[in-house]
Amino acid sequence: MSTAIRVAAGGIAAMCAGALCLPLMLGAGGPTEPAWEDACTTSTPGMQQVANEQQATPAAAPGGQVTVPLNPQGKQQSVDWTPEQERNASTITNVARSRGLPPRAAVIGVATAIQESMLKNIRHGDRDSQGLFQQRPSQGWGTVAQVTDPIYASNSFFKRLANVDKWQTKPLTKAAQNVQRSGLPYAYAKWEKAAGELVVKSWGKKAVLSTTSGCDAVENAANATNAKGGWALPVENSRVTTPYRAGGGMWSSGYHTGIDFPVPTGTRLQAVGTGTVVEAGWGGAYGNNVVIKMSDGKYTQYAHLSKITVSKGQTVTARQQIGLSGATGNVSGPHLHFEARTGPAYGSDMDPVAYLRSHGLSL
């Protein structure tokens, strides 16, 4: 059975099972045998395993919150962290975010570093096991200087984690072991709750540990992309304000040809799926804009950007950053204007909400 924990505004943790939440007291001890179920399976006959093979973006909870899903297995341990340890956990978390990975990846990374180094950037002892993750220069992880750089080490860990099959639905200890190849393959499990608490502190003010079961949270996160091929929303943790075909005099067509996401300038924007950039630059009333021909033959447009990070002719994949939101062109304030089209030109617009939903996305 999986559980989940919530961290309230006051920093109090609670353990939840179903509708019941109790104050969380983390006990000592760790797994003594490899008796773990797959992360999102259940012993109840007839229930399906959650097995989304695509990397998932953070799941939006009510109020725009981001869920940090946990599925702790075995007895959990806790530690009173020092400022240095918390900084290192924050670095790992921020590297995961910068790579476009979901909170689950950060939890795996932090738990791994706790087990390997207690979140201390070790530069002594075994010269072939160094840094936060005790990475080995002799095994191709990099030089001693590189693996003792927390940012480099974290990037290396997540690069290998992303190549692990179904890493986001594996038990944490199995996902970590697939990367680390440790002599103690089940030791990572006991740090999942502790890692989750550290990640939620660094992910952002709207991050919460899941209030549902760990498996439900992983499934909810997977729903932010699409089982039909890894589609994603163009911006995380937002909502639609001005809908498609809203009437008004500020539009030359007499109606709104897309949908608006009210996000501040500088918010990361991402491709909703795989495609080829056919336009990247100034678009008149659209300001700085990007148009992508999608793999299904349709087109998507991202407008009013403050910065464009792709170029015409470039191939992009779902969740790949294409720019930063802004307030360029014909706008009344910063936001993302998103369109779906049957062709590349203005006037071929189609309902973007229906389009995204046709690819399994919820908004």
C-alpha positions, 0 to 999 in steps of 0.5 A: 500500500502506498502513502503520501505526505502533505506539508502544510504552510506551517511546515507540519508534515502529515501522513495520509491514507485515504481520507485520514491524515496523521502527524508524520513521525519518521522512524529509524530503520531500513529495508532488510530484504528486496520485498518491494512491489512495483511503485504503482501496483496493488495487491488487489486483483483486477487493478491495473499497474500505472505504466506510463513510459513517458517522462512526466511534467509536474502535476497541477493540484488544485490552486495551481499547486505542484504535487511531489508524489511519494510511494515509500516502501519499508521503514523510513529514516529522518535527519536534522539537516544542516544548511550545507545539506539543504543547499545540496538538496536544493541544487539537485532539485533545481537541476532536475527542474532545469532539465524539464524533469518532474518532481519525482526525478528530484526525489529519486536524486535527493534520496540517492545522494542522501544514501551515497553521501548524506548530502555532503560533497565528499572530496576525500576518502576513496579517490574513485568515489567522489561527490554527492553521488559518489560517482566514479571517474574510472567508470566514466562519470567525469574527472574528480573536479567534475564529479565534485561539482554538485551541478555537474554531478546532478546533471550526470545522474539525471542524464542516466536516470532518464535512460532507465526504462519506466523510471518514474513508476519504478520503486525509488530504490530500483530506479536509483540502483539502475543508475548507481549500481551499488553494492547495497541496492535496496538502501535508497528506499529508506530515504524517500520521505526525507527526500520528498520533504527536501524537494518540496522546500526547493521546488517552489512555493506551490509545491506540496507533497501529494495528498493522494496515494503515491501511485495516484500522484504518479498517475496524475503527474503522468496525465500532464503528458499523454499516453498516446505519445508524450504530449504536454501542456505549453506551460506548467501550473497555469490555467486558461483565462481568455478562451478560444473565440471570445469576442472583442475589438482588440482582435482584427478577426473580431474574436480570440484565435487562441487561448491565454495562459496568465503567466509572468514574464520569464516563465518557461514555455515548452513544445506540446509535442514533437515537431519542426519549428517553421517560424521563430521571430517577430510576428507583428501583433503576436510579438515574438512568436514560435510556430511548430508543425506538429508530428500529426500535421497540425500547427501550434503557435506560442506568442508574445514571448520575451525570449525565443530559444529555438530556431527555424528548421529545428526539431523539438520534442514534447516538454522541450523549452522553446522560449520564455513568456512575455508581453511583446506585440499586441497585449495588455499584460504578460501571458502566453497566447497559444494557438492550434491551426490546420495550417501555418497561416493566420486564419486557419485556427482551430479550438486549441483546448479540443486539440490538446484534449485529443492528445490526452491532456487535461485543462 
